[in-house]
Amino acid sequence: MNKQSLRNKYKVLRDHLSQENIEDLSLEIANKSLELPIWDFTYYHIFLPITEKKEINTEYLLHILQGRDKSVVVPKANFNNGELTHFLLQENTPLIVSSQNIPEPASGIELSASQMEVVFIPLLAFDEKGNRIGYGKGFYDRFLSKCNPETIFIGLSFFPAETAIDSETVDIPLHYCITPDKIYTF
């Protein structure tokens, strides 16, 4: 299947999830994350979910990170240049919902991509080799290309891996992907 067909397939699969399903599966994913060897780092980048796109609720994972006194960083998308900026999430960080319905920081302490040690990545689909498909705007590929080579990339998915996805040279693969039932290692 090509990327657009897979995007359509997984959007439909997500649309069939109830809010209760999303909450239960998101909690399972957060609990599974505790099995990964990633907890000795400082800077963790996490996305805030777009509710109407039925993305994984990262609030549970956020609570784990905060409970472990990790520095949590959240993105802000600039649709004019296709870039993400990254802000330290603190108690006083003001969050807004953008015109694209993305929850993001209004302002705060900006950090560079090179400071990220672990990045949790939103996706629509992924395959058994760690290739992933997002919404097709390239925000995360541009961001991940600026991270250090040692940075760990972790996808979060409600669904299991596809056998194979056509990848392009600009696509940055995952190191892990967490689903409610399994952790995939690449």
Backbone as a ProteinNet text record, in pm:
[ID]
protein_1_A
[PRIMARY]
MNKQSLRNKYKVLRDHLSQENIEDLSLEIANKSLELPIWDFTYYHIFLPITEKKEINTEYLLHILQGRDKSVVVPKANFNNGELTHFLLQENTPLIVSSQNIPEPASGIELSASQMEVVFIPLLAFDEKGNRIGYGKGFYDRFLSKCNPETIFIGLSFFPAETAIDSETVDIPLHYCITPDKIYTF
[TERTIARY]
83.3	0	87.1	47.6	124.5	91.2	169.8	155.2	15.7	-39.1	-170.4	-278.6	-271.2	-368.6	-358.2	-235.2	-216.5	-266.8	-240.3	-293.9	-446.1	-510.1	-656.7	-704.8	-638.2	-676.1	-670.9	-562.5	-546	-630.7	-662.6	-757.3	-895.1	-935.9	-1065.1	-1062.9	-952.2	-942.4	-952.2	-884.6	-893.6	-1035.6	-1100.5	-1236.6	-1332.6	-1303.5	-1390.2	-1362.4	-1260	-1229.4	-1318.2	-1373.7	-1450.8	-1353	-1401.6	-1315.9	-1267.5	-1352.8	-1313.1	-1201.1	-1212.6	-1105.1	-973.9	-980.5	-860.1	-794.1	-873.7	-818.2	-754.7	-824.5	-772.3	-643.3	-644.4	-526.6	-409.3	-438.1	-333.4	-267.3	-346.9	-292.8	-204.4	-247.9	-167.2	-33.8	-36	87.3	180.6	127.2	209.3	271.6	192.9	246.2	353.5	334.3	434.5	566.8	558.5	680.9	778.5	725.9	810.7	906.1	878.9	964.3	1086.4	1087	1197.3	1317.6	1438.9	1559.7	1589.2	1494	1505.7	1498	1499.9	1463	1579.2	1699.7	1815.3	1851.5	1764.4	1791.9	1724.2	1747.4	1692.3	1582.8	1606.4	1514.2	1430.6	1299.3	1201.8	1104.7	1099.3	1010.4	883.3	768.3	641.3	540	457.3	353.2	228.7	152.7	22.4	-81.3	-176	-263.8	-366.6	-393.9	-501.8	-626.7	-714.9	-828.7	-917.3	-950.4	-1043.2	-981.1	-847.9	-783.7	-766.6	-820	-817.4	-675	-583.6	-446	-435.5	-326.8	-300.5	-298.6	-365.6	-365	-231.8	-143.3	-9.5	-7.1	-122.4	-128.6	-74.6	-103.7	-56.9	95.4	152.1	296.9	358.9	292.7	337.5	344.7	245	245.6	363.1	394.5	510	637.5	654.1	773.9	785.6	675.4	678.2	703.7	647.7	669.4	813.9	886.6	1028.2	1118.5	1059.1	1132.3	1213.3	1153.7	1219.1	1183.8	1271.6	1243	1163.1	1039.2	947.6	944.1	955.9	958.5	842.7	769.3	656.3	676.8	624	645.5	539.5	578.5	487.3	513.2	408.5	423	406.6	497.5	487	451.9	326.5	281.5	329.9	389.4	445.5	579.2	660.9	792.2	807.2	705.8	710.1	802.4	833.9	927.6	856.3	915.5	870.9	969.6	917.8	1002.4	965.5	1055.3	1042.3	1053.8	954.3	947.9	944.2	1020.2	1019.3	881.3	819.2	686.7	703.7	660	666.7	525.3	510.1	377.3	314.8	398.1	345.5	349.3	377.8	379.6	236.9	203.7	67	45.3	-61.6	-95.5	-216.8	-212.2	-323.6	-356.3	-468.6	-502.1	-485.9	-398.2	-367	-484.2	-470.9	-575	-592	-491.5	-501.9	-549.6	-597.1	-646.7	-538.6	-416.2	-305.9	-280.2	-286	-248.2	-97.3	-58.1	84.1	112.4	240.9	276.6	262.8	211.6	202.8	340.4	417.4	551.5	622.3	745.6	820	967.5	1035.7	1179.5	1201	1262.9	1285	1414.7	1408.3	1524.8	1550.2	1671.6	1704.8	1678.9	1662.5	1641.5	1759.2	1878	1997.4	2000.6	1916.3	1911.1	1821.5	1739.1	1645.8	1720.7	1683.8	1747.3	1651.6	1523.8	1419.8	1305	1255.1	1145.3	1032.2	914.6	792.8	725	695	655	512.9	428.7	295.6	307.2	219.2	221	84.6	63.2	-58.6	-32.7	84.6	119.2	270.9	316	458.7	474.6	599.4	621.2	724.2	749.8	837.1	983.8	1017.4	1155	1171.2	1062.5	1070.9	1038.4	997.5	951.1	814.7	785.5	659.4	593.1	463.1	385.1	311.5	328.6	253.6	148.8	120.2	17.8	70.5	201.2	256.1	313.4	321	374.9	525.8	584.4	729.2	782.8	694.9	741.2	840.3	803.2	888.5	1014.9	1010.4	1133.4	1234.4	1188.4	1279.7	1334.6	1248	1290	1389.7	1355.8	1440.9	1577.4	1583.1	1711.3	1806.1	1753.2	1835	1874.8	1821.7	1856.1	1993.7	2052.1	2180	2163.1	2268.9	2259.4	2222.6	2250.2	2220.5	2074.8	2001.8	1863.7	1780.6	1694.8	1608.9	1472.2	1427.1	1299.1	1199.3	1086.4	985.9	850.1	797.2	663.1	558.9	440.3	327.3	212.3	158.2	54.2	-50.5	-176.1	-283.9	-280.8	-216.2	-228.4	-93.4	-93.8	31.8	98.7	221.2	301.9	246.5	263.9	243.7	368.8	358.3	474.9	582.6	544	641.1	570.7	643.1	596.5	704.2	662.5	759.2	820.9	952.7	1018	1096.5	1123.4	1200.1	1327.7	1423	1551.2	1536.6	1431.7	1412.9	1342.9	1289.6	1219.3	1318.6	1294.3	1379.6	1311	1376.5	1312	1312.4	1227.4	1214	1317.4	1342.2	1419.5	1325.1	1210.7	1108	970.8	871.3	732.8	654	576.3	496	351.3	294.5	151.7	93.9	-37.2	-92.6	-49.2	-14.6	18	165.3	246.8	383.3	474.3	602.3	704.8	785.1	789.3	868.9	1005.5	1110.3	1247.5	1306.7	1369.3	1425.2	1575
-119.2	0	124.7	224.4	347.7	431.2	535.3	615.1	674.8	729.6	793.5	691.3	572.7	467.7	426.4	417.6	383.2	495.1	619	731.2	720.7	698.6	687.6	569.7	455.6	335.9	362.6	423	442.9	557.4	653.5	757.1	694.6	604.2	535.2	446.5	372.3	287.6	371.4	485.4	573.9	626.7	662.3	716.3	618.5	489.6	388.5	366.2	432.1	419	513.3	461.1	546.4	621.6	724.1	798	705.2	613.7	517.7	426.9	379.5	298.9	376.7	501.5	584.6	598.2	624.2	639.6	509.7	397.4	267.7	231.1	245.8	210.6	304.8	431.7	529.7	496.6	454.6	415.2	291.2	195	74.8	110.3	201.4	245.2	312	399.2	466.3	363.7	267	164.6	79.6	48.8	-28	48.8	182.2	262.5	236.7	195.3	170.3	53.1	-30	-144.9	-106.5	14.4	57.3	104.8	89.4	135.9	283.5	370.3	511.8	607.9	557.3	640.7	710.1	703.2	768.7	900.4	949.1	1073	1191.1	1310.4	1432.8	1493.5	1509.5	1582.7	1488.3	1494.1	1409.9	1497.8	1477.6	1554.5	1473.5	1535.6	1464.7	1556	1497.9	1575.4	1581.1	1687.7	1699.1	1659.8	1572.3	1513.8	1610.3	1587.6	1657.8	1571.7	1615.3	1534.1	1491.1	1584	1547.3	1451	1435.6	1336.5	1202.8	1198	1076.2	1022	1114.7	1075.9	1016.1	946.9	888.4	999.6	975.4	1071.8	1057.5	1151.8	1144.7	1195.2	1231.5	1280	1175.5	1048	941.6	931.1	939.9	937.7	1063.2	1172.7	1298.8	1288	1224.7	1206.1	1119.1	1016.3	931.4	1013.6	1093.3	1175.9	1275.9	1342.1	1440.2	1372.5	1253	1178.7	1136	1127.7	1090.1	1213.9	1332.8	1459.6	1479.6	1442.4	1462.1	1599.7	1652.9	1777.9	1742.8	1791.7	1760.2	1878.2	1846.8	1948.4	1919.9	2024.7	2009.7	2099.4	2055.9	2131.9	2237.5	2331.3	2429.9	2430.7	2411.3	2398.7	2533.2	2561.4	2679.9	2631.5	2650.7	2601.7	2689.1	2804.8	2888.8	2834.1	2782	2731.1	2580	2513.8	2368.7	2321.7	2410.6	2376.8	2368.1	2288.6	2282.8	2360.9	2434.5	2489.4	2413.5	2412.7	2322.9	2402	2382.5	2459.2	2367.1	2405.2	2333.4	2349.3	2237.9	2242.1	2255.8	2369.4	2396.7	2422.9	2431.2	2455.1	2583.5	2683.4	2812.7	2831.4	2724.6	2735.8	2749.4	2862.7	2878.5	2793.3	2714.3	2631.5	2690.6	2687.8	2735.5	2627.5	2641.6	2554.1	2638.3	2591.6	2668.8	2667.2	2742.2	2746.1	2610	2520.9	2384.5	2286.1	2340.8	2262	2178	2226.7	2158.7	2228.1	2153.4	2215.1	2238.5	2360	2392.5	2509.6	2526.8	2637.6	2772.2	2870.8	3005.6	3071.7	3039.4	3094.2	3009.1	3044.7	2971.3	2965.9	2873	2855.2	2763.2	2818.6	2741.7	2661.5	2537	2449.1	2407.4	2364.7	2322.8	2173.3	2132.3	1990.9	1907.1	1962.5	1887.1	1855.2	1921.3	1893.8	1774.4	1731.3	1622.5	1489.6	1410.4	1279.6	1165.5	1187.2	1090	1168.1	1119.7	1186.7	1086.8	1118.6	1041	1102.9	1018.4	1069	1025.4	1120.4	1082.6	1020.6	927.8	867	807.4	780.8	711.5	562.5	527.3	387.3	372.6	248.6	217.6	74.2	39	-97.7	-169.5	-295.7	-381.3	-339.9	-242	-192.1	-57.1	-3.1	125.3	244.4	220.6	331.2	375	503.5	554.9	647	663.3	755.8	849.2	979.1	1078.9	1139.7	1265.8	1333.7	1385.2	1374.7	1409.8	1549.5	1624.1	1760.8	1766	1658.8	1652.9	1722.5	1769.6	1839.1	1754.5	1628.6	1544.3	1499.9	1475.5	1440.6	1555	1677.5	1792	1804	1788.1	1796.9	1686.4	1562.5	1449.3	1456.6	1514.4	1526.3	1622.5	1706.2	1802.6	1750.9	1636	1577.7	1512.4	1487.4	1417.3	1273.8	1212.9	1072.8	977.3	1015.1	929	941.8	1038.7	1059.9	937	898.1	780.5	826.1	766.7	800.4	688.4	724.8	626.3	664.8	580.7	601	548.8	605	560.3	528	406.7	364.7	278.1	301.2	215.3	78.8	71.2	-44.7	-112.6	-241.5	-312	-265.6	-314.7	-275.3	-332	-254.4	-303.1	-383.4	-468.6	-546.9	-456.2	-367.1	-276	-149.4	-39.1	91.7	145.6	202.4	265.8	384.2	384.2	497	578.4	701.6	792.6	829.3	885.7	916.9	1020.9	1102.5	1203.2	1145.5	1023.5	961.9	914.8	954.1	915	797.9	681.6	566.9	576	495.1	486.1	390.1	403.9	303.9	204.4	257	174.8	224.8	139.8	183.5	108	181.7	122.5	115.4	-5.2	-25.1	-77.3	-86.5	-139.5	-282.6	-359.2	-500.2	-535.3	-445.1	-484.2	-362.4	-383.4	-285	-341.3	-267.4	-305.3	-239.3	-315.2	-262.9	-272.6	-164.6	-161.4	-140.8
0	0	0	-74.8	-74.8	49.6	70.7	192.2	206.8	99	110.3	143.1	83.7	115.3	261.7	312.1	453.6	544.5	507.2	586.6	597.3	483.5	481.6	566.1	552.6	628.5	778.8	826.3	970.4	1024.6	942.6	985.5	1008.7	919.9	935.2	1060.1	1080.8	1200	1327.7	1329.9	1447.1	1466.4	1356	1365	1432.2	1422.6	1483.2	1631.9	1686	1828.7	1909.7	2016.9	2108	2198.4	2266.1	2359.6	2471.1	2514.2	2617.5	2565.9	2440.3	2379.5	2377.8	2335.6	2326.1	2462.5	2564.8	2700.1	2748.1	2731.4	2777.1	2702.8	2571	2490.9	2519.5	2541	2573	2706.7	2804	2934.5	2920.1	2839.3	2816	2750.7	2655.4	2589.6	2690.5	2773.4	2875.2	2970.4	3014.7	3104.9	3037	2909.3	2833.2	2823.2	2819.2	2805.4	2920	3034.4	3151.5	3128.7	3028.6	2997.4	2913.6	2858.3	2772.5	2855.2	2801.9	2871.4	2842.3	2877	2837.6	2956.7	3077.1	3190.6	3260.4	3203.2	3264.8	3197.1	3109.1	3038	3107.8	3054.5	3113	3027	2895.7	2808.7	2723	2745.2	2676.3	2599.2	2469.7	2382.3	2361.7	2384.5	2369.7	2301.7	2218.5	2151.5	2239.5	2224.3	2289.6	2184.4	2219.2	2116.6	2058.7	1929.9	1861.5	1882.2	1968.6	2011.3	1895.6	1805	1697.9	1596	1599.4	1512.1	1584	1706.6	1788.5	1805.3	1835.3	1862.6	2002.3	2025.3	2156	2260.1	2372.7	2482.1	2555.3	2535.7	2595.3	2740.1	2794	2932.1	3030.1	3005.5	3094.4	3091.4	2973.8	2958.6	3019.7	3004	3062.6	3215.9	3276.3	3422.7	3466.6	3388.4	3420.9	3416.4	3310.9	3296.7	3411.8	3443.3	3552.2	3687	3705.1	3829.5	3847.7	3739.4	3743.7	3735.2	3749.5	3746.9	3619	3506.7	3377.4	3322.9	3241.1	3171.5	3046.6	3043	2933.9	2837.8	2709.6	2605	2509.8	2471.6	2379.2	2257.7	2142.1	2019	1992.3	1908.4	1851.9	1701.6	1623.3	1477.7	1409.1	1316.5	1233.2	1092.3	1051.5	921.5	806.1	836.4	729.6	679.5	773.5	731.5	751.1	806.5	823.8	934.2	1026.3	1134	1268.5	1357.9	1496.7	1582	1679.4	1784.4	1910.4	2007.9	2121.6	2251	2337.8	2462.1	2582.8	2683.9	2810.5	2872.5	2909.7	2971.3	3121.8	3172.5	3316.4	3367.1	3498.6	3555.4	3503.3	3475.3	3432	3279.5	3203.5	3058.2	3006.8	2943.1	2891.4	2766.6	2767.3	2651.8	2582.2	2449.4	2368.5	2265	2199.4	2087.2	1961.6	1872	1751.4	1654.1	1545.8	1443	1374.5	1387.4	1334.2	1442.2	1554.6	1669	1735.9	1734	1800.7	1934.1	2045.6	2173.1	2174.3	2208.1	2206.8	2300.1	2336.3	2425.4	2353.9	2425.4	2370.2	2372.7	2475.8	2492.4	2597.2	2624.6	2725.8	2694.3	2759.9	2742.1	2622.4	2518.4	2395.6	2405.9	2360	2356.1	2211	2182.6	2046.4	2028.6	1904.6	1873	1922.1	1917.4	1957.3	2107	2185.3	2328.7	2363.5	2270.9	2298.4	2307.6	2408.2	2426	2391	2416.4	2382.2	2319.6	2205.4	2136.7	2114.9	2168.3	2142.7	2021.1	1921.3	1790.5	1755.4	1715.1	1667.1	1528.9	1498.4	1365.7	1335.9	1210.2	1168.1	1152.7	1098.1	1075.7	1079.9	1099.6	1097.7	1048	1012.5	965.1	1051.4	1017.6	1096.9	1091.2	1006.6	998.4	1068.4	1123.1	1191.8	1104.8	980.7	896.9	947.7	933.5	986.9	887.2	906.7	825.2	920.1	894.3	968.6	877.4	900.6	821.5	688	664.5	533.7	520.7	628.9	621.9	645.9	699.3	718.2	841.9	931.1	1051.8	1130.9	1155.7	1239.8	1167.9	1037.3	966	974.3	956.9	967.1	1109.1	1208.3	1348.4	1382.1	1350.7	1388	1320	1200.3	1130.2	1201.9	1290.2	1364.5	1502.7	1541.6	1671.3	1664.4	1779.5	1785.7	1739.4	1686.1	1643	1757.3	1881.6	1996.6	2043.6	1993.4	2036.5	2003	2096.8	2079.7	2030.4	1919.1	1857.9	1885.4	1947.4	1987.2	1929.1	1843.4	1790.6	1888.5	1882.3	1964.6	1870.2	1882	1788.8	1858	1823	1870.9	1802.5	1685.6	1597.7	1575.3	1539.2	1512.8	1383.1	1362.5	1246.6	1117	1012.3	876.1	839.6	739	697.1	639.3	549.8	488.4	441.2	453.4	406.4	313.4	202.4	113.3	186.5	198.9	266.3	164.4	202.1	117.5	191.1	122.4	185.2	296.6	292.9	398	520.7	510.7	623	728.8	851.6	963.5	1034.4	1044.3	1108.8	1261.5	1321.7	1466.4	1524.5	1654.3	1728.4	1796.1	1840.9	1904.9	1860.3	1874	1863.5	1969	2046.9	2154.1	2108	2117.1	2094.7	2226.3	2238.5	2363.7	2394.2	2290.3	2310	2301.6	2246.7	2215.6	2202.3	2232.7	2200.9	2083.8	1975.7	1859.3	1874	1846.8	1852.2	1712.3	1667.4	1531.6	1534.9
[MASK]
++++++++++++++++++++++++++++++++++++++++++++++++++++++++++++++++++++++++++++++++++++++++++++++++++++++++++++++++++++++++++++++++++++++++++++++++++++++++++++++++++++++++++++++++++++++++++

